[in-house]
Amino acid sequence: MSLNKAPKNNVFYRNQNWRYPKVERGEGIYLYDVEGNKYIDGCSGSAVANIGHGNKEIAEFTKEHIERIAFTHLSRWTVDSIEDCAKKVAEWAPGDLNHVYFVSGGSEATETALKMARQYFVERDGDNTSKWKVISKWNSFHGNTMGALSMTGITSRRKVYDPILINFPKIPQFYHYRNPWGCNTLEETSIKAAQALEDEILRQGPENIAAFISEPIVGSAAPGAHPTKIYFEMVKEICDKYDVLLIIDEVMAGFGRTGKKFAIDHFGIVPDIMACAKGMSSGYTPMGAAVASDEVFETIMVKGSGHFIHGHTYAGNPLSSGIGTKVLEIVEREGYVENAAKQGQYLMDKLQELYEYPVVGDIRGLGLMIGIEFVKDKATKEPFEAKVGFKNIVMQKCFDEGLIVYPGGGSADGSRGDHILLAPPIKITKDEVDELFEALKKGIQAASQI
Ligand SMILES: Cc1ncc(COP(=O)(O)O)c(C=O)c1O
């Protein structure tokens, strides 16, 4: 299998220079193509397929539900499955994040959070409130729709659309490996990164800032990068001090992936709004949500106009909600959150061996959300030139070993900086981790010989 041309058919694929193998079926952590080749899904698509592929319980539930009811519009009807899913998500969510606004994916979730934050201040302070800006970070990803992309800090994804994006302020990420402050410890980087928020709020004027958005652990932009606890403690304090809402983007990290129900649980704080998707339905249906605190909900819906000016046709789809609840029940029953913590640690311990390769610069992560960053020179952290496409070489070599990893780039300076995300289904067993590791090691070894 080699990088090649996309098949000629009516599909508008993402990348014309990739030969798309045709998947026939999936089972557990494995995908099988039509030629009978077996692959370990080492990234669950993009940290989506948490409970693994081919779950029979979900298949049976879906059939039964579709026969009963597939679609109603949330502007007019409520259905048991929608209420049950909201209840389950609220039970999982920390603190008073009790109000679940359903959407169909991650970009819709962050975009909804942004609008919720703006409407919160309009309802609380009146139409003339100047609070509208959302501070976000470089080396972050919050989605590809215009509001979400405006908050996203991956320059290659923004460049073409830059003139039509909202000009939101950006601060540096808690990306210790390439931190701009010359910090030697993660704790120092975490403190500097949090102080950058206060500096930016003061520069912009707190009266103009509605929210700050952060991933709890970085996904595709600098996979696996995370701060120490002090970062979110400081961020929460700063947000409270300047009357700024804190939005946590759990789209990739949420629902067990990092070994806690939500990744923010590692840091012991409760945001005002949480965006989630992906693992929520494990890919069995498009699903997402923005989860609001009591204060945000009551300001808009109880003390305010009672009408959140937003909504999408497929939001709160009864079938998707039912699948979401079922997925979370399975995760609870099977102990997959604890498994993610255990197998994540086991995998992380094994991965340390990869530092023997000169191209492996940094390995970081929490639970089963792990990033590996590749460099041309380990001592100076000099990245490969973008034209080398090292991330794609690693992906291809792993692919040849029957392992799918999620490549990403641009973390060093917008165009250079190669990395992969490892995020296998959180149902993975110890033996399967061993298998994944062996394939990965061979893939990286082959890539490092180019
Ligand atoms: C942290 C984060 N937020 C938002 C999104 C956007 O989600 P979607 O692709 O479902 O729109 C992603 C997608 O990878 C993500 O990782």
PDBQT file of the ligand as one rigid body, heavy atoms in Angstrom, charges set to zero:
ROOT
HETATM    1  C1  LIG A 501     -10.589  19.335  20.586  1.00  0.00    +0.000 C 
HETATM    2  C2  LIG A 501     -11.475  19.313  19.376  1.00  0.00    +0.000 A 
HETATM    3  N1  LIG A 501     -12.466  20.211  19.281  1.00  0.00    +0.000 NA
HETATM    4  C3  LIG A 501     -13.290  20.243  18.214  1.00  0.00    +0.000 A 
HETATM    5  C4  LIG A 501     -13.146  19.339  17.180  1.00  0.00    +0.000 A 
HETATM    6  C5  LIG A 501     -14.066  19.397  15.987  1.00  0.00    +0.000 C 
HETATM    7  O1  LIG A 501     -14.882  18.273  15.971  1.00  0.00    +0.000 OA
HETATM    8  P1  LIG A 501     -15.610  17.792  14.643  1.00  0.00    +0.000 P 
HETATM    9  O2  LIG A 501     -14.551  17.323  13.720  1.00  0.00    +0.000 OA
HETATM   10  O3  LIG A 501     -16.531  16.708  15.116  1.00  0.00    +0.000 OA
HETATM   11  O4  LIG A 501     -16.368  18.945  14.102  1.00  0.00    +0.000 OA
HETATM   12  C6  LIG A 501     -12.127  18.382  17.245  1.00  0.00    +0.000 A 
HETATM   13  C7  LIG A 501     -11.933  17.414  16.159  1.00  0.00    +0.000 C 
HETATM   14  O5  LIG A 501     -10.970  16.717  16.062  1.00  0.00    +0.000 OA
HETATM   15  C8  LIG A 501     -11.267  18.371  18.375  1.00  0.00    +0.000 A 
HETATM   16  O6  LIG A 501     -10.269  17.487  18.489  1.00  0.00    +0.000 OA
ENDROOT
TORSDOF 0
